[in-house]
Amino acid sequence: MAPSTLSTRRRSTPPAAAPAAAPTLTGYRPGTSVLFTAPGQTLLTQGRRDLITAPLPDLPDRVAAALADAPAGSLATGAITFDGATSHLIVPEHVTWSGPFPSVRTRRSPAAWTITPVPTAEHYLTSVQRALDLITGGSLDKVVLARALDLHADQPIDVRDLLARLTGRGRHVFAVPLPDQRTLLGASPELLISRHGRQITTMPLAGSAARSTDPLTDRQRAQQLQRSVKDRHEHRLVIDAIADALQPYCTHLHVPYEPTLLPTPTMWHLATTITGRLRDEVPSLTLAAALHPTPAICGTPTATARTALTELELLDRGFYGGLVGWTDATGDGEWALTIRCAETRGHTLRLWAGAGIVTGSDPEHELAETSAKFRTLLQGLGVTAFV
Ligand SMILES: C=C(O[C@@H]1C=C(C(=O)O)C=C[C@H]1O)C(=O)O
């Protein structure tokens, strides 16, 4: 089916129609279910009618074709890699929409963990310094440098249990089954794009500070972040790139001048909620392809930043820094950045965290920022050793 016929298809989920049924994870099937939450909504799937693995630019057409062959109301959901080279999108047999996911108290796992930073902290510090040299040399304005933590438990990781503990740790809690019995899971605070009819919303984040358990220190950190010239510059680069990418699709685009402060349980972020009205009903995946990778996860200019991070990080990001979400046959959908996330299999997890490097960044500070970002998952795992 051609994408132009998208709007004639039945919507799978007008947001207002999400039933208020209390969600539970009992329907979650490790290895096959996709879970994706947004404020007030939980998407949980069972079974697999189709699997779409394609580069991001091809996905709008590939998804439209797959959903044209599926029963009315079907959707495609899953993840797309950072480099946009491939996807793991599932057309499920069964979809349940329910209300906000409740905080669940689960049995604390008595697992013992070994934790290995990849690369070492020293290597990360050197990479940040090299990025700063590129910025001083004038070839880059910003690059996001990530690192990983490899965790090994003395018992198999219970994905359902971990998901229950990630509730409330980010705007989008998610789990996507991947090949080879791997699961991508996390609690992302960052909305890349949502589309409902012609209405679009994006909420980029850039500029971060770790939360403190002391209320006074916590408030001071938030105020410092809001005043920080370096962080506001880092944030502005993202907002400008997103506004430029969305403008051609919109009759109206509202870009607030001032960022707001967004708290997660572990971090403060500078956030801007951008809303717009589309000229045509362009599919959410086309908008995602136009936006990704934003300077929030890659850098500015994009191509130079992409080359720099590939050379400096040494690791293949895989699905980290990519997209997770869903789209229906009308093109409505919601896509979050796959950050504050991990890939898990058996006894192991690889956690990811990155930080935006701009002029004025301090390597030790950026290292500490990535450590703080790891806490989203580490606290969910009950790991305090690294924190
Ligand atoms: C790269 C990550 O986060 C991104 C980088 C941020 C920053 O540098 O301030 C803030 C939020 C995200 O856009 C991550 O969490 O791994």
The ligand as an SDF file (V2000), in Angstrom:
LIG
                    3D

 16 16  0  0  0  0  0  0  0  0999 V2000
   22.7000   10.5620   25.8330 C   0  0  0  0  0  0  0  0  0  0  0  0
   21.8600   10.5070   26.8760 C   0  0  0  0  0  0  0  0  0  0  0  0
   21.0260   11.5330   27.2090 O   0  0  0  0  0  0  0  0  0  0  0  0
   20.9130   12.6680   26.3570 C   0  0  0  0  0  0  0  0  0  0  0  0
   21.8960   13.6980   26.6940 C   0  0  0  0  0  0  0  0  0  0  0  0
   21.5900   14.7040   27.5900 C   0  0  0  0  0  0  0  0  0  0  0  0
   22.6610   15.6960   28.0050 C   0  0  0  0  0  0  0  0  0  0  0  0
   23.7910   15.5790   27.5240 O   0  0  0  0  0  0  0  0  0  0  0  0
   22.3900   16.5780   28.8260 O   0  0  0  0  0  0  0  0  0  0  0  0
   20.3040   14.8140   28.1320 C   0  0  0  0  0  0  0  0  0  0  0  0
   19.3180   14.0030   27.7320 C   0  0  0  0  0  0  0  0  0  0  0  0
   19.4930   13.1600   26.5350 C   0  0  0  0  0  0  0  0  0  0  0  0
   19.1410   13.8670   25.3910 O   0  0  0  0  0  0  0  0  0  0  0  0
   21.7470    9.3120   27.7400 C   0  0  0  0  0  0  0  0  0  0  0  0
   20.9580    9.3230   28.6920 O   0  0  0  0  0  0  0  0  0  0  0  0
   22.4450    8.3170   27.4620 O   0  0  0  0  0  0  0  0  0  0  0  0
  1  2  2  0
  2  3  1  0
  2 14  1  0
  3  4  1  0
  4  5  1  0
  4 12  1  0
  5  6  2  0
  6  7  1  0
  6 10  1  0
  7  8  2  0
  7  9  1  0
 10 11  2  0
 11 12  1  0
 12 13  1  0
 14 15  2  0
 14 16  1  0
M  END
$$$$
